[in-house]
Amino acid sequence: MDLFDLSGKTALITGSTKGIGLACARAMAAAGARVVISSRKADACDAVAAEIAATGARAVPIAANISDDAAVDALIDRTEAELGPVDILVCNAAVNPYFGPFLDTPDDAFDKTVRVNIRSNMRLARRVVPGMRAAGGGAIVVVSSIAAFKGSDELGMYAITKAADAQLVRNLAVAYGRDNIRANGIAPAIVKTDFARALWEDPKNAERAAKSYALGRLGEPDDIAGAAVFLASRAGAWMTGQTLIIDGGWSVKG
């Protein structure tokens, strides 16, 4: 048995038109899953789905703004109508609308960060759990951040929501473990994506950050995708309620 085989599984990945989400979609499709490509822009979803379909895998593009409850419901409804119940949910989409002193966080940025990074993930889980339960199990993977485990001034609000995501997977694991539904998180350090561009686009800043990592380099999206496949597959069948820190050795280096 191939422990990483996802054949016959339906995987819904939010924020999957670029960065970590795209890498996860490609990796899960390569492992045999049917993948739902979702982000806010329909043309981007269509392009990624076409790219993956060209490899022989099944990919369905469904644009959705996960900050909108009706859009989340429509995303799940259409996924279930076209591909059946969701076996694997990857909550990757996130926002960070404010970067600056923590207590100066504007109210609208606070509300938006909580709504997208916490509330939307909870709503997505709420919608897919019944189908997973009926199917005899499933896997939920939430992309958190290394920021969840360290105090931060300028990333304060984002860090709080990512810490909440780590608690979200613990709650889901306890509540639905009896249904063979596993929930885990992934906490990356700086990965070279558009989302984190402000943290690495300056060469001097990128070099300084890389030197703080035991492996001496920043992360790439594919460095995260393999962990997502592990958590979604038979290989991770006895792991739940955990958040994997994938940080190139940053947290263990003095």
URJO-V988909 format. One record per backbone hydrogen bond with DSSP energy under -0.5 kcal/mol. CO is the residue of the C=O (numbers start at 1). NH is the residue of the N-H. If there is no record, write none. Layout:
CO:NH  CO:NH
This chain:
1:3  2:5  3:235  6:9  9:11  9:34  10:12  10:87  10:88  11:13  11:36  12:14  12:90  13:16  13:38  15:18  18:21  18:22  19:23  20:24  21:25  22:26  23:27  24:28  25:29  26:30  27:31  28:33  29:32  31:6  32:8  33:35  34:11  35:37  35:60  36:13  36:38  37:62  38:15  38:16  39:64  40:42  41:45  42:46  43:47  44:48  45:49  46:50  47:51  48:52  49:53  50:54  52:55  52:57  53:56  57:59  58:35  60:37  64:66  65:68  67:69  68:72  69:73  70:74  71:75  72:76  73:77  74:78  75:79  76:80  77:81  78:82  79:83  79:84  80:84  87:139  88:12  88:90  89:91  89:141  90:14  90:92  91:143  101:104  102:105  106:110  107:111  108:112  109:113  110:114  111:115  112:116  113:117  114:118  114:119  115:120  118:122  119:123  120:124  121:125  122:126  123:127  124:128  125:129  126:130  128:132  129:133  130:134  131:135  132:136  132:137  133:136  138:182  139:89  140:184  141:91  141:143  142:144  142:186  145:148  146:149  147:150  153:156  154:100  155:159  156:160  157:161  158:162  159:163  160:164  161:165  162:166  163:167  164:168  165:169  166:170  167:171  168:172  169:173  170:174  171:175  172:176  173:177  176:179  176:181  177:180  180:138  180:182  182:140  183:241  184:142  185:244  186:144  186:188  187:246  188:146  190:219  191:193  194:197  196:199  196:200  197:200  197:201  201:203  202:206  203:207  204:208  205:209  206:210  207:211  208:212  209:212  210:213  213:216  219:192  220:223  220:224  221:224  221:225  222:226  224:228  225:229  226:230  227:231  228:232  229:233  230:233  230:236  233:236  234:237  236:239  242:185  244:187  244:246  245:247  246:189  247:250  248:215  249:252  249:253  250:253
